Amino acid sequence: MTKLYRVLWTISVLFIIIAFISLSLGIVVVGIAIAVIFSLYRLFISKKRSAKYGFNKKEYTNVDVHDVTPNEHIKKLTEGKTPEQGFRRK
């Protein structure tokens, strides 16, 4: 009889461990599914909004960047002024 109880306890412990692992994996799979659905929803909404307002993301890809060093900018702002006059813009 003791062998039967030992086998039953072993089976019940294994069943609990397997149930815990499967529940944990199920929660992970559901979380991944929710994340994928949410990202697809955001993608769909962004496409719908851009179509609604006529916004094209490709319009702004070719932009000229003008690189101005700080020294040139400071010289331009303070050109012909003395410290007593102040260097503030009007």
N, C-alpha and C positions, 0 to 999 in steps of 0.2 A: 504494500500500500504506500510505503514511503517513496518508493521509486515512482509510482504514479503521480504523487503530489509534486515531486521534484521535476518530472517531465512537464506537468501542467504549469508549474511556476515558470519554468524555462520558456515554454511556449507563450505564456502571457507576457513575460518581460520582452521577448523578441517581438511580439505583436505590438506592444506599446512603443518600442524603439522604431519599428517600421512605420507605425502610424505617425509618430512625431516627425520622422524624416520626410514622409510623403506630404504631410501638412506644411512643413517648412518649404519644400520645393514648390508646392502649389501656391503658397503665398508669393514666392519669388516670381513664378510664372505669371501670376495675375498682376503683380507690380510692373513687370516688363510689358505686358499687354496694355495696361493703362498708360504707360509712358509712350508707347508707340501710337496708340489711338490719340493721345493728347497732341503729340508732335504732328501727326497727320491733320488733325483738326486745325492747329495753328497754321500749317502750310496752306490748307484750303481757305481759311479765313483771310490770310494775307493776299492770296491770289484774287479772292473775291473783292477785297477792298481796293486792290490796285486796278482791277477791271472797272470797279464802280466809279472811282475818282479819276480814271484815265492816267494813272501814274505808272510810268515805265521806269524801272530801275536802271535800264541800260542807257537812259538819257545822260546820266551823270558819270559815266565811266571815263570819258575822255576829258579830263580837266587839266589845264595847265597849272603847274605849281610854280609860283614865283618865290624863289629863295632870297630873302633879304637878311643879311647879317645884322646883328644888333648894332654894331658900330655905325654902319651906314644909316640905319634908322635914327640913331641918336644924333648923328651929324646933321641929318635932314631936319630934325625937330629943333635943334639948337642953333641952326645956322644964323649967324649975324646977331646973336643975342649975348648979352653979358649976364653974369650971375645976378647982378642987381636988378635987372629987368625981369628975371625969373624965366624959367624954361617951360612954363605951363602952356598948354594949347589954349587958344581962345575959343 
